[in-house]
Amino acid sequence: MIRVLLVHDTWLMRSALTALLESAEGIEASSACWESAPDHAHSLQPDLCVVDADCPGSSRLPEHPTGQRCELLVLATSCRPGVLRRAAQARALGFVNKDASPTVLLNAIRLVAAGKRYVDASLAPDLVQAADMKLTPRELSVLALAAEGASVPETAGTLRLSKGTVRNYMSAIIRKTNARNWADAVRISSGAGWV
């Protein structure tokens, strides 16, 4: 029996996907929103977490709090390499497009629960782009604060940098994202899921 914890912030989607998983042979499913996922993972001790990587809160992909091995499979949309990069950094083994059929999802769950990698072919180009991301971790930090509306002085204070250094990072981000200006860089990066 494969114990699956499904993590999604939309109740209707969470319950529908859980019902789908429960109807499959050999799968025992439970679900949680992002906020309660750590508690559910602790009590359920799942073999696999299936998470919607596009939901708010998904930037903190779940780690199993008990230290027990728990594989990770993410549901994602194409053209969002930043989301896939965060999932890969969280050691996800499975990547399924949200437009995939239920059969594809069930097959991926069985493979990932067995410790095998599964990458939906439609997400493969985004994974390659995610691995080739040009922004440094510090540039991503500056970008994330700017996307939240932080000013240069606020960003400098938060990251303990000088205002000039923040501006230098901003210029590098504009150049690396091929943006016209700072607002365009934030738009491009947000659309790609980098922030």
Long-range contacts (C-beta under 8 A, 24 or more apart in sequence): 1-26, 1-27, 1-28, 2-26, 2-27, 2-28, 2-47, 2-48, 2-109, 2-110, 2-113, 3-28, 3-30, 3-44, 3-45, 3-46, 3-47, 3-48, 4-28, 4-29, 4-30, 4-46, 4-47, 4-48, 4-49, 4-50, 4-109, 4-113, 5-29, 5-30, 5-31, 5-32, 5-37, 5-40, 5-41, 5-44, 5-46, 5-48, 5-49, 5-50, 5-62, 6-30, 6-31, 6-32, 6-49, 6-50, 6-51, 7-31, 7-32, 7-33, 7-34, 7-37, 7-49, 7-50, 7-51, 7-52, 7-55, 7-62, 8-33, 8-51, 8-52, 8-55, 8-75, 9-33, 9-34, 9-52, 9-55, 9-56, 9-57, 10-52, 10-55, 13-52, 17-50, 20-102, 20-105, 21-50, 21-106, 21-109, 24-106, 26-110, 27-106, 27-109, 33-57, 34-58, 34-60, 37-62, 38-62, 38-65, 41-65, 41-66, 41-70, 42-66, 45-70, 46-70, 47-71, 47-113, 48-72, 48-73, 48-109, 48-112, 48-113, 49-73, 50-74, 50-75, 50-105, 50-109, 51-75, 52-76, 52-98, 53-83, 53-84, 53-86, 53-87, 54-80, 54-83, 54-98, 54-193, 58-83, 58-86, 59-86, 61-86, 61-87, 61-90, 61-92, 63-90, 71-112, 71-113, 71-115, 72-112, 73-108, 73-109, 73-112, 73-118, 75-105, 76-123, 76-126, 78-122, 78-123, 78-125, 78-126, 79-126, 79-191, 79-192, 80-126, 80-191, 80-192, 80-193, 81-126, 81-127, 81-129, 81-130, 81-133, 81-192, 81-193, 81-194, 82-130, 82-133, 82-189, 82-192, 82-193, 82-194, 82-195, 83-193, 84-123, 84-126, 84-127, 84-130, 84-193, 85-130, 85-131, 85-133, 85-193, 85-194, 86-193, 88-127, 88-130, 88-131, 93-117, 93-118, 94-118, 94-119, 95-119, 95-120, 95-123, 95-127, 96-120, 96-123, 97-122, 97-123, 133-194, 134-176, 135-173, 135-176, 135-177, 135-189, 135-194, 138-169, 139-169, 139-172, 139-173, 139-176, 140-194, 140-195, 142-166, 142-169, 142-170, 142-173, 143-173, 143-185, 143-186, 143-189, 143-194, 143-195, 144-195, 146-170, 146-182, 146-186, 147-186, 147-189, 147-190, 147-195
